[in-house]
Amino acid sequence: MVLKDTRSECPFPWKQVLRAAAVAFGLLELISDGERAQADEHLFGFVRGTETLPKGRADAYEFITYRTGKDTGTYNALDFDTEVEYGFTDRFQAGLSVVNHYFNYHSVDGLDDTDSYKLGGVEASAKYGLLSPFKDPIGLALRVEGGYLKNDEVGGLPEQEWFIAPELDLQKNFCDDTIICDLNLGAEWAWGKQPAEEYPRELSLQGGAGVAYRFAPNWFIGAETTVRSEWPMFDFGNFEHVVVYAGPSLHYGAKCWWVTLTGVYQVWGDGVDEPHNGKTYAEETTWKVRLKVGFNF
């Protein structure tokens, strides 16, 4: 996809988001019983920790991700990821999720104007904890995710994608678990991406890192960054694009539920047949904001 070297400004509505977040977190704190959540809290929006659910415990998540900003036109998308996980042992958990999208974009290069909902697909995941960040010098977990996607997340275009994404997660806690550091390293193999994309299969390498600080009981503030690079046809000589996002995160955990808000900005990107201006927009956006709510049972 060739993109024009003209950019329309897409300022992010920080004041409105922060005001809404403050009201939401305030209401949640009022109804809380003041105790922290148990196991597998997500301190970050995009980076994962190594904790697993205890045996016989379950949780339910709702992830809502807002993506906005292209170099042409107006682009807005919402992703809804509804997931349920269960702890089969104290070290092993697995989950299932359904993904849906809402798109509203106009005058974006390579996309026909639309205002519609699309089914994304279904995904399954499993995580096995090898080392605990609370009992061992460092936490270590193996995670794998796979699934079937009917419509792509860029424009809701049809595809028949099957993917598998193994990942290595590491976690180190400092100062009596006041400072939490997470690191993720992974890859993704995907088949059946046509006709949404030009190529039928693709290899991606991806990673992320985050640091969170507990500044008050139940509250963490932090920062996270992610990187993703893609090579069509599983060919390292056939580069498509690379992107880096970074931004702040805020987390609150109670006894049986938790909530996390993260906003990340595209700090750098590069894509084939795109302007060499330090950004990539064929498959990426300027901003991504994610709200995650989890309930433990």
C-alpha positions as CSV (number, residue, x, y, z in Angstrom):
1,M,0.0,0.0,0.0
2,V,1.5,3.4,-1.0
3,L,0.6,6.3,1.3
4,K,0.7,10.0,0.5
5,D,3.3,12.1,2.2
6,T,0.6,14.5,3.5
7,R,-0.5,14.4,7.1
8,S,-3.8,15.6,8.6
9,E,-3.5,16.5,12.3
10,C,-5.4,14.2,14.7
11,P,-5.0,15.7,18.2
12,F,-5.9,13.3,20.9
13,P,-8.6,14.4,23.3
14,W,-6.5,14.0,26.5
15,K,-8.7,16.3,28.7
16,Q,-11.9,14.4,28.0
17,V,-10.2,11.0,28.5
18,L,-8.5,12.0,31.7
19,R,-11.7,13.5,33.1
20,A,-13.6,10.3,32.3
21,A,-10.8,8.1,33.7
22,A,-10.7,10.1,37.0
23,V,-14.5,9.8,37.4
24,A,-14.4,6.0,36.7
25,F,-11.4,5.3,39.0
26,G,-13.0,7.4,41.7
27,L,-16.3,5.4,41.5
28,L,-14.4,2.1,41.5
29,E,-12.5,3.1,44.6
30,L,-15.7,4.1,46.5
31,I,-17.2,0.6,45.9
32,S,-14.0,-1.2,46.6
33,D,-13.4,-3.1,49.9
34,G,-9.8,-1.9,49.8
35,E,-8.0,-5.2,49.2
36,R,-5.9,-6.0,46.2
37,A,-6.8,-8.5,43.5
38,Q,-5.5,-12.0,43.6
39,A,-3.3,-13.5,40.8
40,D,-2.7,-12.5,37.2
41,E,-3.5,-8.8,37.6
42,H,-2.7,-6.9,34.4
43,L,-0.6,-3.9,35.5
44,F,-0.2,-2.8,31.9
45,G,-2.4,-2.5,28.8
46,F,-0.2,-4.3,26.3
47,V,2.6,-5.9,28.3
48,R,2.0,-9.1,30.3
49,G,3.3,-10.4,33.6
50,T,4.2,-14.0,34.6
51,E,1.6,-14.7,37.3
52,T,-1.0,-17.5,36.7
53,L,-4.3,-18.2,38.3
54,P,-4.5,-20.6,41.3
55,K,-5.9,-24.1,40.6
56,G,-9.7,-24.0,40.3
57,R,-9.9,-20.2,40.0
58,A,-11.3,-18.3,37.0
59,D,-11.4,-14.8,35.7
60,A,-13.2,-12.8,33.1
61,Y,-11.8,-9.8,31.2
62,E,-13.0,-7.1,28.9
63,F,-10.4,-5.2,26.9
64,I,-11.6,-2.1,25.0
65,T,-8.9,-0.6,22.7
66,Y,-9.4,2.7,20.9
67,R,-7.1,3.3,17.8
68,T,-7.0,6.6,16.1
69,G,-4.9,8.7,13.7
70,K,-3.6,8.0,10.1
71,D,-1.5,10.3,7.9
72,T,-4.6,10.9,5.7
73,G,-8.3,11.3,6.4
74,T,-10.0,10.4,9.7
75,Y,-9.6,7.0,11.3
76,N,-11.2,5.6,14.4
77,A,-11.5,2.0,15.5
78,L,-12.6,0.2,18.7
79,D,-11.6,-3.4,19.5
80,F,-13.6,-5.4,22.0
81,D,-11.9,-8.5,23.4
82,T,-14.0,-10.6,25.8
83,E,-12.1,-13.4,27.5
84,V,-12.5,-16.1,30.2
85,E,-9.6,-17.9,31.8
86,Y,-9.3,-20.9,34.1
87,G,-6.5,-22.1,36.4
88,F,-6.1,-25.9,35.8
89,T,-3.1,-26.1,38.2
90,D,-1.3,-23.4,40.2
91,R,1.1,-23.1,37.2
92,F,-1.1,-23.6,34.2
93,Q,-4.0,-21.6,32.9
94,A,-5.9,-21.4,29.6
95,G,-8.5,-19.1,28.1
96,L,-10.9,-18.4,25.3
97,S,-11.9,-15.0,23.9
98,V,-14.1,-13.4,21.2
99,V,-12.9,-10.3,19.4
100,N,-15.1,-7.7,17.7
101,H,-14.4,-4.4,16.0
102,Y,-16.1,-1.1,15.3
103,F,-14.7,1.1,12.4
104,N,-15.4,4.7,11.5
105,Y,-13.0,6.0,8.9
106,H,-13.2,8.5,6.0
107,S,-10.8,9.6,3.2
108,V,-8.1,7.2,4.4
109,D,-5.7,6.0,1.6
110,G,-6.4,2.4,0.6
111,L,-9.7,2.1,2.5
112,D,-13.3,2.7,1.4
113,D,-15.2,4.9,3.8
114,T,-17.2,2.9,6.4
115,D,-19.1,3.1,9.7
116,S,-19.7,-0.5,10.8
117,Y,-19.2,-3.3,13.3
118,K,-17.3,-6.4,12.3
119,L,-16.6,-9.8,13.9
120,G,-12.9,-10.2,14.5
121,G,-12.8,-13.9,15.4
122,V,-12.0,-16.3,18.2
123,E,-8.8,-16.8,20.1
124,A,-7.4,-19.3,22.6
125,S,-4.4,-18.9,24.9
126,A,-2.4,-20.9,27.5
127,K,0.3,-19.9,30.0
128,Y,2.6,-22.0,32.1
129,G,4.5,-20.5,35.0
130,L,8.0,-21.9,35.3
131,L,9.3,-19.5,38.0
132,S,7.4,-17.2,40.4
133,P,8.4,-13.6,40.7
134,F,7.5,-13.8,44.4
135,K,9.4,-17.0,45.3
136,D,12.3,-17.1,42.8
137,P,14.9,-14.5,41.8
138,I,12.9,-13.8,38.6
139,G,9.5,-14.8,37.2
140,L,9.4,-16.8,34.0
141,A,6.4,-18.0,32.0
142,L,5.7,-19.5,28.6
143,R,2.6,-18.3,26.8
144,V,1.0,-19.3,23.5
145,E,-1.9,-17.8,21.7
146,G,-3.7,-18.9,18.6
147,G,-7.0,-18.4,16.8
148,Y,-9.1,-17.8,13.7
149,L,-9.8,-14.2,12.4
150,K,-12.6,-13.6,9.9
151,N,-12.0,-9.9,9.5
152,D,-8.8,-7.9,9.9
153,E,-8.3,-5.2,12.5
154,V,-7.1,-2.5,10.1
155,G,-10.2,-1.9,8.1
156,G,-12.5,-4.9,8.9
157,L,-11.6,-6.4,5.5
158,P,-12.4,-10.1,5.0
159,E,-9.8,-12.7,5.5
160,Q,-9.5,-16.4,6.6
161,E,-6.5,-16.0,9.0
162,W,-5.2,-18.7,11.3
163,F,-2.3,-17.7,13.6
164,I,-0.1,-19.0,16.4
165,A,2.0,-16.8,18.6
166,P,4.4,-18.2,21.2
167,E,5.8,-15.8,23.8
168,L,8.4,-15.8,26.7
169,D,7.4,-13.6,29.6
170,L,9.8,-12.4,32.4
171,Q,9.0,-10.5,35.6
172,K,11.2,-9.0,38.3
173,N,9.9,-7.4,41.5
174,F,11.8,-5.0,43.6
175,C,11.4,-3.2,47.0
176,D,8.9,-5.7,48.5
177,D,6.9,-5.9,45.3
178,T,6.6,-2.1,45.1
179,I,8.3,-1.9,41.7
180,I,7.3,-4.4,39.0
181,C,9.3,-4.9,35.8
182,D,7.9,-7.0,32.9
183,L,9.4,-8.1,29.7
184,N,7.8,-10.0,26.8
185,L,9.5,-11.6,23.7
186,G,7.5,-13.4,21.1
187,A,6.7,-14.2,17.5
188,E,3.6,-14.8,15.4
189,W,3.0,-16.9,12.3
190,A,-0.2,-16.2,10.4
191,W,-1.8,-17.8,7.3
192,G,-4.8,-16.9,5.2
193,K,-4.5,-13.1,5.4
194,Q,-5.7,-12.6,1.8
195,P,-7.7,-10.7,0.5
196,A,-7.4,-8.2,3.5
197,E,-3.7,-8.1,2.7
198,E,-1.6,-8.7,-0.4
199,Y,0.3,-11.7,0.9
200,P,-1.2,-15.0,2.1
201,R,1.1,-15.5,5.1
202,E,3.2,-13.4,7.4
203,L,5.8,-13.6,10.2
204,S,5.9,-11.1,13.0
205,L,8.4,-10.5,15.8
206,Q,7.2,-8.6,18.8
207,G,8.1,-7.6,22.3
208,G,7.3,-5.3,25.1
209,A,8.6,-3.9,28.4
210,G,6.9,-2.2,31.3
211,V,7.8,-0.7,34.7
212,A,5.1,-0.1,37.4
213,Y,5.4,1.6,40.8
214,R,2.9,1.1,43.7
215,F,2.4,4.7,44.8
216,A,-0.5,4.0,47.2
217,P,-2.4,0.9,48.5
218,N,-4.0,-0.9,45.5
219,W,-2.6,1.7,43.0
220,F,0.2,1.3,40.4
221,I,1.4,3.9,37.9
222,G,3.8,2.9,35.2
223,A,5.1,3.1,31.6
224,E,5.3,0.6,28.9
225,T,6.6,0.2,25.3
226,T,6.0,-2.3,22.6
227,V,7.6,-3.1,19.3
228,R,6.3,-5.2,16.3
229,S,7.9,-5.9,12.9
230,E,6.4,-7.9,10.0
231,W,7.8,-10.0,7.1
232,P,5.4,-11.3,4.5
233,M,5.8,-14.9,3.2
234,F,7.9,-15.8,6.3
235,D,10.9,-14.2,4.5
236,F,13.3,-11.9,6.3
237,G,14.3,-10.4,3.0
238,N,10.7,-9.2,2.4
239,F,10.3,-6.5,5.1
240,E,6.9,-4.8,5.5
241,H,7.0,-2.5,8.5
242,V,8.2,-2.0,12.1
243,V,6.6,0.2,14.8
244,V,7.3,1.2,18.3
245,Y,4.7,2.5,20.8
246,A,5.2,3.9,24.3
247,G,3.1,5.6,27.0
248,P,1.9,5.6,30.6
249,S,-0.4,3.2,32.4
250,L,-2.5,3.4,35.6
251,H,-3.8,0.3,37.5
252,Y,-6.1,-0.2,40.4
253,G,-6.7,-3.6,42.0
254,A,-9.3,-4.6,44.6
255,K,-10.0,-8.0,46.1
256,C,-12.0,-9.6,43.3
257,W,-11.6,-7.2,40.4
258,W,-9.1,-4.8,38.8
259,V,-8.9,-2.1,36.1
260,T,-6.1,-0.7,34.0
261,L,-5.9,2.3,31.6
262,T,-3.1,2.7,29.2
263,G,-2.4,5.2,26.4
264,V,0.5,4.7,23.9
265,Y,1.8,6.9,21.1
266,Q,3.6,5.8,18.0
267,V,7.1,7.1,18.8
268,W,8.7,5.6,15.6
269,G,7.8,3.5,12.6
270,D,9.0,2.6,9.2
271,G,7.2,0.8,6.3
272,V,7.9,-0.2,2.8
273,D,6.5,2.2,0.2
274,E,5.8,4.7,2.9
275,P,7.3,8.1,3.4
276,H,10.5,7.9,5.5
277,N,9.3,10.3,8.1
278,G,9.6,8.2,11.2
279,K,6.0,6.9,11.2
280,T,4.2,4.0,9.6
281,Y,0.4,4.1,8.9
282,A,-0.5,1.3,6.5
283,E,-1.4,-1.0,9.4
284,E,-0.7,1.2,12.4
285,T,-2.2,4.3,14.0
286,T,-0.9,7.4,15.9
287,W,-2.5,6.5,19.2
288,K,-3.8,3.4,21.0
289,V,-5.7,3.6,24.3
290,R,-6.7,0.5,26.1
291,L,-9.1,0.0,29.1
292,K,-9.0,-3.4,30.7
293,V,-11.4,-4.6,33.4
294,G,-10.9,-8.0,35.1
295,F,-13.0,-10.0,37.6
296,N,-11.7,-12.9,39.6
297,F,-13.9,-15.9,40.7
